[in-house]
Amino acid sequence: MPVSKKTTRTSKESSPLLAQTPTPPMPPSPPVACSPHDHACHHEMRSLFHGGEFSRKIFFTLLAIFLVYVIFWLGTLIRNNIEEYYHIGQADRTERTITLDATAKVTATPDIAMTTIGMVATGMTVAEAQEANTQVMNTLTAKLTELGVPSADMQTSNYNIYPQYNYTSDAGRVLEGYEVNQSVTIKIRDLSKANHVLSLAGDVGANTVSGLQFTIDDKDVYREEARMEALKKVYQKAQALSQALGVRIVSIVSYGEYDVGNAGAYMYDKAAYGLGGADTSPDVQAGSTDVEMSVNVTFEIR
């Protein structure tokens, strides 16, 4: 008897209804408790616990440092305010000081001379007065160049134009012309030519000379020498007074100095400059000049 072969199908193939039925969600797994013998599980739990504990320690440590800083800042602020309150109306504590001064002088030979030569010209118009003035001043600068005075040592120090008025009872103020006043300051480095420079005023027709002054072009070297001499005098005084008063020099509180200055000037009348009929150049002597420094030092004593 032939055996019939029965084909079986899976439940999915045989039941379309079952294939379309959704699988219900799995319930959440309950937390797995570590067994008493599960050492790996216990180690992981201890790591998590100790990691959180370390973070809390860091946080509380930083918080404590911040609170200490705030307390310290508030305490300092309160202390300063209390000190200011107690010192209101009270004078500052006076330091025990002594002030000494001294002056020293260094004599030097002048190496330059300064003078000013000018021209005052008048005319009915500004142009006429300027032309007369310019002619004399240009001739003066040309003569100075011939004497070896460089243009850098000639400086125009004054140039003015003034109207000239005449006042009458009938017409009142009447314009009569204009006046042009120009002058140049000359630095004479070769002192042997100082008298020749002065005589140029009469040669070219200039009619104003302000004087002649001998000085030192660079006084810094002589100032330094005078300063050191003055400071030596101050320290000698300090040592003598400290021994006499029984005190000790502690430090320097303040220092000051100033240049006393001693510049000589030679003034002559018009005849001496060749402006009033003198035939010879004036005889001038440079002489000497003093560079003087005064210093004062305040010392703290105990």
C-alpha positions as CSV (number, residue, x, y, z in Angstrom):
1,M,0.0,0.0,0.0
2,P,1.5,3.3,-1.1
3,V,2.3,5.8,1.6
4,S,1.0,9.3,1.0
5,K,3.5,12.1,1.8
6,K,1.9,14.9,3.8
7,T,3.5,18.3,3.5
8,T,3.5,20.2,6.7
9,R,3.7,24.0,6.9
10,T,4.9,26.2,9.6
11,S,2.5,28.1,11.6
12,K,3.5,31.3,9.8
13,E,2.8,29.9,6.5
14,S,-0.4,28.1,7.4
15,S,-2.0,31.0,9.5
16,P,-1.9,34.4,7.9
17,L,-3.7,35.7,11.0
18,L,-0.9,34.7,13.2
19,A,1.6,36.3,10.9
20,Q,-0.1,39.7,11.2
21,T,-0.5,39.6,15.0
22,P,2.2,41.9,16.5
23,T,4.5,40.5,19.2
24,P,3.7,42.1,22.5
25,P,6.7,44.2,24.0
26,M,8.9,42.6,26.5
27,P,8.6,43.9,30.0
28,P,11.7,45.8,31.4
29,S,14.1,43.5,33.0
30,P,14.3,44.0,36.7
31,P,17.7,45.2,38.0
32,V,20.1,42.4,38.3
33,A,21.2,42.0,41.8
34,C,24.8,41.0,42.4
35,S,25.1,37.6,43.8
36,P,27.2,37.3,47.0
37,H,29.9,35.5,45.0
38,D,29.9,37.9,41.9
39,H,33.1,39.9,42.6
40,A,33.1,41.7,39.2
41,C,29.7,43.1,39.8
42,H,30.6,44.3,43.3
43,H,33.8,46.0,42.0
44,E,31.8,47.9,39.4
45,M,29.3,49.1,42.0
46,R,32.1,50.2,44.3
47,S,33.7,52.2,41.4
48,L,30.5,54.0,40.6
49,F,30.0,54.8,44.3
50,H,33.5,56.0,44.9
51,G,33.6,58.1,41.7
52,G,30.6,60.1,42.8
53,E,32.1,60.5,46.3
54,F,35.3,62.0,44.8
55,S,33.4,64.6,42.7
56,R,31.5,65.7,45.8
57,K,34.7,66.1,47.7
58,I,36.2,68.2,44.9
59,F,33.1,70.4,44.9
60,F,33.0,70.9,48.6
61,T,36.7,71.7,48.7
62,L,36.4,74.4,46.1
63,L,33.4,75.8,47.8
64,A,35.3,75.9,51.1
65,I,38.2,77.8,49.4
66,F,35.8,80.3,47.9
67,L,34.1,80.9,51.2
68,V,37.5,81.4,52.9
69,Y,38.5,83.9,50.2
70,V,35.2,85.8,50.6
71,I,35.5,85.9,54.4
72,F,39.1,87.1,54.1
73,W,38.1,89.8,51.6
74,L,35.3,91.0,53.8
75,G,37.5,91.1,56.9
76,T,40.1,93.1,55.1
77,L,37.5,95.6,53.8
78,I,36.1,96.0,57.3
79,R,39.5,96.5,58.8
80,N,40.4,99.2,56.3
81,N,37.2,101.0,56.9
82,I,37.8,100.9,60.7
83,E,41.3,102.2,60.2
84,E,40.1,105.1,58.0
85,Y,37.4,105.9,60.6
86,Y,39.9,106.1,63.4
87,H,42.3,108.3,61.4
88,I,39.6,110.8,60.3
89,G,40.7,114.2,61.5
90,Q,44.2,113.1,62.5
91,A,47.4,114.3,60.8
92,D,49.7,111.8,59.1
93,R,52.6,110.7,61.2
94,T,55.5,113.1,60.6
95,E,58.8,111.5,59.6
96,R,61.9,112.6,61.4
97,T,63.8,114.3,58.6
98,I,66.5,116.9,58.2
99,T,67.0,119.0,55.0
100,L,70.4,120.2,54.0
101,D,71.5,122.4,51.0
102,A,74.7,123.5,49.5
103,T,75.9,125.5,46.5
104,A,79.0,125.0,44.4
105,K,80.4,127.1,41.6
106,V,82.7,126.2,38.7
107,T,84.4,129.0,36.7
108,A,84.7,128.5,33.0
109,T,85.8,130.5,30.0
110,P,82.9,131.4,27.6
111,D,83.2,129.9,24.2
112,I,80.4,131.7,22.3
113,A,79.0,135.3,22.2
114,M,75.4,136.3,21.4
115,T,74.3,139.7,20.1
116,T,71.3,141.1,18.3
117,I,71.5,143.6,15.4
118,G,68.5,145.2,13.8
119,M,67.1,147.9,11.6
120,V,64.1,150.2,12.0
121,A,63.0,151.8,8.7
122,T,60.1,154.1,7.9
123,G,58.3,154.9,4.7
124,M,55.0,156.4,3.4
125,T,53.9,152.9,2.5
126,V,54.6,149.4,3.9
127,A,56.4,148.5,0.7
128,E,58.7,151.5,0.9
129,A,59.6,150.8,4.6
130,Q,60.1,147.1,3.9
131,E,62.4,147.9,1.0
132,A,64.6,150.1,3.1
133,N,64.7,147.6,5.9
134,T,65.4,144.6,3.6
135,Q,68.3,146.3,1.9
136,V,70.1,146.9,5.2
137,M,69.4,143.4,6.7
138,N,70.4,141.5,3.5
139,T,73.7,143.4,3.4
140,L,74.2,142.6,7.1
141,T,73.7,138.8,6.6
142,A,76.0,138.9,3.5
143,K,78.7,140.6,5.6
144,L,78.3,138.1,8.4
145,T,78.7,135.2,5.9
146,E,81.9,136.8,4.7
147,L,83.2,136.8,8.3
148,G,82.6,133.1,8.6
149,V,79.3,133.1,10.5
150,P,77.1,130.2,9.1
151,S,73.5,130.8,8.4
152,A,72.6,128.3,11.2
153,D,74.0,130.8,13.7
154,M,71.8,133.7,12.3
155,Q,68.2,133.7,13.4
156,T,65.6,136.4,12.8
157,S,64.2,137.2,16.2
158,N,61.9,140.1,15.4
159,Y,59.9,141.4,12.5
160,N,57.1,143.9,13.1
161,I,55.2,146.5,11.0
162,Y,53.6,149.5,12.8
163,P,51.5,152.3,11.3
164,Q,52.8,155.8,12.3
165,Y,50.1,158.3,13.3
166,N,50.3,162.0,14.1
167,Y,47.6,163.4,16.5
168,T,46.4,167.0,16.0
169,S,43.7,168.9,17.5
170,D,42.1,169.7,14.2
171,A,42.4,166.5,12.2
172,G,42.7,164.0,15.1
173,R,44.7,160.9,14.2
174,V,46.5,161.2,10.8
175,L,48.4,158.4,9.2
176,E,51.9,159.5,8.3
177,G,53.5,156.3,7.2
178,Y,54.7,152.9,8.4
179,E,57.6,151.5,10.4
180,V,59.3,148.1,9.8
181,N,61.4,146.8,12.6
182,Q,63.5,143.7,12.0
183,S,66.4,142.2,14.0
184,V,68.6,139.1,13.8
185,T,70.3,137.2,16.7
186,I,73.8,136.2,15.9
187,K,75.8,133.4,17.6
188,I,79.6,134.1,17.4
189,R,81.6,131.0,17.9
190,D,85.0,132.6,17.0
191,L,85.3,135.1,19.8
192,S,88.2,136.9,18.1
193,K,85.6,138.1,15.6
194,A,83.1,139.5,18.1
195,N,84.3,143.1,17.7
196,H,84.1,142.8,13.9
197,V,80.5,141.6,14.1
198,L,79.6,144.6,16.2
199,S,81.2,147.0,13.9
200,L,79.1,145.7,11.0
201,A,76.1,147.5,12.4
202,G,77.6,150.8,11.5
203,D,79.0,149.6,8.2
204,V,75.7,148.4,6.8
205,G,73.5,151.1,8.4
206,A,71.8,149.1,11.1
207,N,70.5,151.3,13.8
208,T,69.7,148.9,16.7
209,V,72.1,146.7,18.7
210,S,70.8,145.0,21.9
211,G,74.1,144.1,23.4
212,L,76.7,141.4,23.7
213,Q,76.6,138.4,26.0
214,F,79.3,135.8,26.5
215,T,78.2,132.3,27.5
216,I,79.0,128.6,27.2
217,D,77.5,126.7,24.4
218,D,77.3,123.4,26.4
219,K,77.0,123.8,30.1
220,D,76.2,120.2,31.0
221,V,79.8,119.3,31.7
222,Y,80.3,122.2,34.1
223,R,76.8,121.7,35.7
224,E,77.8,118.1,36.5
225,E,81.1,119.2,38.1
226,A,79.3,121.9,40.2
227,R,76.6,119.3,41.2
228,M,79.1,116.8,42.5
229,E,80.9,119.5,44.5
230,A,77.6,120.6,46.0
231,L,76.6,117.1,46.9
232,K,80.0,116.6,48.6
233,K,79.3,119.6,50.8
234,V,75.8,118.2,51.6
235,Y,77.2,114.8,52.7
236,Q,79.9,116.5,54.8
237,K,77.2,118.5,56.6
238,A,75.1,115.4,57.1
239,Q,77.9,113.4,58.7
240,A,78.8,116.3,61.0
241,L,75.2,116.9,62.1
242,S,74.5,113.2,62.6
243,Q,77.4,113.0,65.0
244,A,76.6,116.2,66.7
245,L,72.9,115.4,67.1
246,G,73.3,111.7,67.9
247,V,71.1,110.5,65.1
248,R,71.6,108.1,62.2
249,I,71.0,108.9,58.5
250,V,68.6,106.2,57.2
251,S,67.6,107.2,53.7
252,I,67.0,110.0,51.3
253,V,63.5,111.3,51.3
254,S,63.7,113.9,48.5
255,Y,66.3,115.7,46.3
256,G,66.1,118.9,44.4
257,E,68.5,121.1,42.4
258,Y,68.5,124.3,40.3
259,D,70.9,126.2,38.2
260,V,71.7,129.5,39.8
261,G,73.1,130.9,36.5
262,N,75.5,133.8,36.1
263,A,75.6,135.1,32.6
264,G,77.3,138.4,32.0
265,A,76.2,141.0,29.3
266,Y,78.2,143.8,27.9
267,M,76.2,146.9,26.9
268,Y,77.6,149.7,24.8
269,D,76.4,153.0,23.5
270,K,76.0,153.8,19.8
271,A,79.5,155.2,19.5
272,A,81.0,152.0,20.8
273,Y,79.2,150.1,18.1
274,G,80.2,152.4,15.4
275,L,76.7,153.9,15.1
276,G,77.6,157.4,16.2
277,G,80.9,158.3,14.5
278,A,83.4,155.9,16.1
279,D,86.1,154.9,13.7
280,T,87.4,151.7,15.3
281,S,85.8,148.4,16.3
282,P,84.9,148.1,20.0
283,D,87.3,146.2,22.2
284,V,85.5,143.4,23.9
285,Q,86.8,140.8,26.3
286,A,85.1,137.4,27.0
287,G,86.4,137.2,30.6
288,S,85.0,134.3,32.5
289,T,81.6,133.0,33.6
290,D,80.4,130.9,36.5
291,V,78.3,127.8,36.4
292,E,76.6,127.5,39.8
293,M,74.4,124.7,41.0
294,S,72.4,124.6,44.2
295,V,71.2,121.3,45.6
296,N,69.0,120.3,48.6
297,V,68.6,116.9,50.1
298,T,66.1,115.7,52.7
299,F,67.3,112.8,54.9
300,E,65.3,110.5,57.1
301,I,67.0,110.2,60.5
302,R,66.5,107.9,63.5
